[in-house]
Amino acid sequence: MNRLPPSFAPVFGVILLVAGGILYAFYAFVVAIPRSQVRINSAAPYESSDPLISKVGGPTYTTPQLRPDNFTLGNADAPVKIFEFSDFSCPYCKTMASSLSTAVARHPEVQLIWKNFPVTSLHPESMLAHQAAYCAGEQNKFWEYHDKLFEAQGTFSRETFLAIVQALGLKLPSFTACIDDTAPRQLIEADIQEGNDLNIDGTPYLFIGDQQFSGVLSDEELEQVINFQKQLIQATKK
């Protein structure tokens, strides 16, 4: 994981859903997640004695917001939202990106929302990569450029970014005008600020439904989480 503070221990999650004043005890969601932390969003205070839940700067915390400038993948009406805070220079993010793309293709009930979180203290070159991806998105090629950036990881430079522009057939004058503008960086910094406000500790970091995951999920773990969220949504409709 592309991490800021020290690593988390493996965590086992158990979820209880409170709806309409009635407590629904769902089957235990118990998945061992190496290098990952599961957190449950809740309006109730956390108990300090609870080993399963970590406090994050207060008794409650919020979830990410979908802004008009955020790039998304999948059905806009999908009930399961995955917010992915990621860094193009992070090797673990490259692994997670592939798994997420596959999951979105497999599950029409899932929408992926990209959040920029370049850890420039570790990867100074990453900010410009995120700006380049945004500018490709202005020409409706964000996800294609996203994939090319992960393929080119470790070789980032302005020349690399322009070569990807050529490979994808983007309009070079529009791209260069965009990447030299201040607007893309400001939008990326808004994502970073949001991540900081949510106490994100590094990348990749996922919000899936009412859960948070710090670190890489395997394909099997991701599938379990998505299926759990789908079942949770179905249960609330009954």
N, C-alpha and C positions, 0 to 999 in steps of 0.2 A: 504494500500500500504506500502511496505517496503521502506520507504522514507528517503532521505538525507536532502534536504532543506524543507521549509514549503510547505504545500499542495497547489495545484492549485484549482482555482474555476472551476465550471462547464463551459464548453465552447460549443458554437454553431459554426460549421464550414460551410463556403460557399466556393466552389471551382470554380475557373476559369481556364480554360486550354488554353494556348497559343501554337499554332502549326502552323508552316509554315508562321508566320507573321500574321495569321488570328486569331482573338479572338473568341473563341467558348464560349458562355455563357451557361453553363450547368444548369440544374435545381438545386435549392438550396439543398445542403446536410446539413440538419439541424437535429442533433441528440443530445439530452441532455445526457451528459456522466458524471455521478457523479464521483468525485475524479479523473477525467481524463482531459487531455489537448490534443487538436487537434492542430497540427502545420502543415503548408503546406510548402513543399520544393519549393523554388523559387529562380531564379537568380536575381530577382528584389529586390531593397532595401525595407525594411519594413517601413511602415509609423508609426511613433510613436503614431499617433492619432487613429490608427486602433485598436479597442478593441478586435478583434477576433484573432489577431496574436501576439504572444509573441516573443520578440527578444531573440536570443540565442548567445550572445557574438559577434555579428557582423551582417552585412547585409545579409550574405548567410551562409549556412552550408550544409554538405554533408550527404550521407546515408551510412549505414554499408556496409562492403565488405564481400562477400562470399569467405572464405579461404578454402583451401583443407582440413584443419583439423576441420572445422565446421561440426557438425552433422546435417543432414537434414531429413525431413519427407515429403513424397509426391513426386509428379512427378518433376523430375529435370528440365523438359522443361516447367513447369507451368509458365504462364505469371504473376501471382500475387504472389509476394514474401512477406512473413511475417518474419521479423527478430524479435526474441523474446529475450530480455535481461532479465534474470531470476536468481533467487536465491533459491536453494533447501530448505532453511530454512524459506522462506517467505510464510506465510499462503495465501496471496493474489495470489502469483505465483502458488500455488497448484490449486486454483480455476481456474485461467486463463489457466493453462496447460490442464485441462480437456476439457475446451471449445475449445481450439485450436486443440486438437486431433480430436474432433468431427467434427470441421469445415474442416479439411484437408481430412477426410474420406468422407465428403459430397461433397466437391468441388475438382474435379480432376485438376482444373485450379489453385490450390493453392499449394505452397511449403512452408514449415515451416523451418526456419533456426535458430538453437539454438545458443545463445550467453551467455557465462558465465558472471554473474555479482554478485558474492557473496558479500554482504555488511558485511564485517567481523567486522566492528565497532559495529554492532548490533548482529551478529551471528558469533563468532570466529570459531565455528566448521564447518561452511559452506564450507570453502576452501577445506578441506579434502573430503567432500562429492562430490564436483565438480571434484576433482582429481579421486575419485573412479568411478564416472560416465564416465569420459574420458577413464579410464582403461577398463571398461566394453565395451566401444565402440571399443576398440582395438580388442575385441573378437566378434565384430558385435552384441553387446547386449546393445547399449547405451540407446535406448528408453525403453526397458524392465527395465533396471536398473533405469532409470529416473523415471518411474512410481513407482517402489518399494521405491525409496528414498522419494518421496512425501507421500507415504503411511506411511513411518516410521518417518515422520517429527516430531521433538521434542525429538527423542531418538537417535540422531546421536552419534556414537562412532566407533572406529575401529572395535569393535566386531560386531556392526550392519552392517557395510559395508561387512565384511567377511561372515556374515550370509546370506546376499543377494546374494553374490557370490555362496554360496552353493545352495540356492534356485533356482538360474537360471542355475545351472550346468556349471558354468565357471571354467576355469583351474586356480586353486588357486596359484600355483607357478608363473605363468605368471602375474596374477593380482597383487600379492604382490610385485613382482619385478618392475612392472609398477608404483604402487602407491608410492613406496619408491624412485622412480627416480625423477629428477628435471624437466624433459621435460613436464609432464602434467601441473605442476604449471606455467611454463613459457607460455604455450599456453593459460591457463586461464587468466593469467595476461595480455596477449595481448588483449583478449576480454575486460577486465576491462579498459585498457588504451584506447581502441577504444570507449568504452562507455563514458569515461570521456571526450574524445575529442569531442564527440557528445553532450556534456552537459546533459547527462542522470542524472536525479535527484533521481532515486530509482527504485524499481522493483515492479511489472512487468512493462516493457516498450516495446512498440511495434512500429515497423516501418512496415506499410502496404502500399505498393505502394508509393505514394508521401505524405503519411500522417504519423504523429507520435501520439501515444497515451500513456499518462502517467497514469498508474493505471489500474484497472480491467474494462474490457468491459463485459457487459452481453452477453448471447448467441444471443439475438435479435440485440443488437448493433453491435456485431461482424459480424453477417449475413448481416446487412445493409452496413457495410463498405466493405465487400468482394464483395457484389453485385454491389456496386457503382464502385469499382475498375475494375470489369469485364466489366461494361458498358463503363467506361472511355477508356479502352483498345479497345473495339469494335468501339467506336466513332473515335478513331485515325486511324483506318484501313480504314475508309470510304473515 
